[in-house]
């Protein structure tokens, strides 16, 4: 215990340059570079988490958290009971089909259902099957498509297309036909809103050729108290009910988006680790410089009977003081940045005179910083582990010191 | 009486490019308990090298050095550290005080490294600082001390463990005449009080004359004066 306190005391005195205390002695290049790297890591984590969170919150306001789609109305009650065992349900809304249309972009077409709420009788639109666009179309019946889409598909009025449904097997609509022919009717662009310029519309009669006539689809949407947690428990509930119905969660609909955010986060952390490695190299070089500049002191320590292990500990602790200072300042700056990210965001937008995020694309126009204790503590732990390892490896240099050579001319 | 230290047939070669330079040539040396020996010689004659070999800091090319009757080459790093901490004191021309520590802490350091409790180590350090007349500087950092005071602090640090032998390499080299006289007199008195043997490398003939024995290192061999 005595030697531990001695090591800490000596290392601290060496770190603060007792008797010659100057701010530039403390905030040396390695400390500043570790501060910078730690700050960047925390700030980037805060931005990407904030973006992820804002996006999710925006989606959760406009999307049902859980959707039950079935041909049998009693499936919904069964599923609701299962969901209630896992999460608190704030509210629900049920719908039945009353019409349909197809909406398409450059890559995919979606058969959408117009359904009427059983509560207020208002129509709502639900996405249906996804169809690869290159497999669309021959003509038999009529469909309406926007002129923008017709250009991209090189289609004109009365052209023939074949609508192809890849899922010919089980779906909520039963067994769908794989191919169906249509006559194309163009919709003038000026009659559409910009977001609908790739619209395809078909009548309920046309659509009914894909699903058995007279079939009613029941849709129940649930709103949850804590929708963010669905992935923690949704694996406990079956996704399909023997072709009678299915359950989907809000996160499933954007799984690619959230996966890409996670990939971005991982890539960002890899890039930041490179910056941290540079900072760590600075720490190593400063340790070696420290050992070199204190060769005579180290030699004297050895002559006073200090063992190599104690000497190594001394320089490890001394290096860790520098690393701790750098990491602490970096984390504090990162936390401050995270807290004031919204203000910084607004400020940059005012300076640049425009918005940094396109609300039309992402559904959000501002990001608030967001950090999770577990992520930050994991990051700090990793930083410390790396600092301890490199400090130890560089401090081992003291054992190679040849006292007789250092003190030969003294 | 058993020797504190003895060297038999010690030779030391240094490589200089492709050829070897012989610094010590089958040299013999004995040190009795409480004996004070001065090693003198021209610059580059190998005085410091000899002292380092006798202290186990450097190893001879051939020959053997026995410390308390045991061959130094038999000691591992741990044992050597322990012996240095318990039985050897070192005093250098450049003092080598720790600049971040007070005079009291510098002197207490060997005891603290050896595991003595801080309070006890500081009490003993204060007592020995009184013996070298710088107790009033106990809480000063080294940069505030004069050269003489620094060297007296170094002497106190060397003596605090009651070593069996002290190695002093030009202890007065950085001091003016008056300071040097005062420091040497204090060192010799303390060595006498503590029954410690002393090996001192020096250029200063007046200092050397105060020792029990003067050895001249010339051509790698010691000659008694």
Boltz contact constraints between the chains, C-beta under 6 A:
constraints:
  - contact:
      token1: [A, 2]
      token2: [B, 115]
      max_distance: 6.0
  - contact:
      token1: [A, 6]
      token2: [B, 112]
      max_distance: 6.0
  - contact:
      token1: [A, 13]
      token2: [B, 100]
      max_distance: 6.0
  - contact:
      token1: [A, 14]
      token2: [B, 100]
      max_distance: 6.0
  - contact:
      token1: [A, 18]
      token2: [B, 100]
      max_distance: 6.0
  - contact:
      token1: [A, 19]
      token2: [B, 141]
      max_distance: 6.0
  - contact:
      token1: [A, 296]
      token2: [B, 96]
      max_distance: 6.0
  - contact:
      token1: [A, 300]
      token2: [B, 96]
      max_distance: 6.0
  - contact:
      token1: [A, 303]
      token2: [B, 84]
      max_distance: 6.0
  - contact:
      token1: [A, 303]
      token2: [B, 90]
      max_distance: 6.0
  - contact:
      token1: [A, 304]
      token2: [B, 110]
      max_distance: 6.0
  - contact:
      token1: [A, 304]
      token2: [B, 113]
      max_distance: 6.0
  - contact:
      token1: [A, 305]
      token2: [B, 81]
      max_distance: 6.0
  - contact:
      token1: [A, 305]
      token2: [B, 84]
      max_distance: 6.0
  - contact:
      token1: [A, 305]
      token2: [B, 85]
      max_distance: 6.0
  - contact:
      token1: [A, 305]
      token2: [B, 113]
      max_distance: 6.0
  - contact:
      token1: [A, 306]
      token2: [B, 113]
      max_distance: 6.0
  - contact:
      token1: [A, 307]
      token2: [B, 81]
      max_distance: 6.0
  - contact:
      token1: [A, 403]
      token2: [B, 57]
      max_distance: 6.0
  - contact:
      token1: [A, 404]
      token2: [B, 52]
      max_distance: 6.0
  - contact:
      token1: [A, 404]
      token2: [B, 57]
      max_distance: 6.0
  - contact:
      token1: [A, 404]
      token2: [B, 58]
      max_distance: 6.0
  - contact:
      token1: [A, 408]
      token2: [B, 48]
      max_distance: 6.0
  - contact:
      token1: [A, 410]
      token2: [B, 92]
      max_distance: 6.0
  - contact:
      token1: [A, 410]
      token2: [B, 93]
      max_distance: 6.0
  - contact:
      token1: [A, 410]
      token2: [B, 94]
      max_distance: 6.0
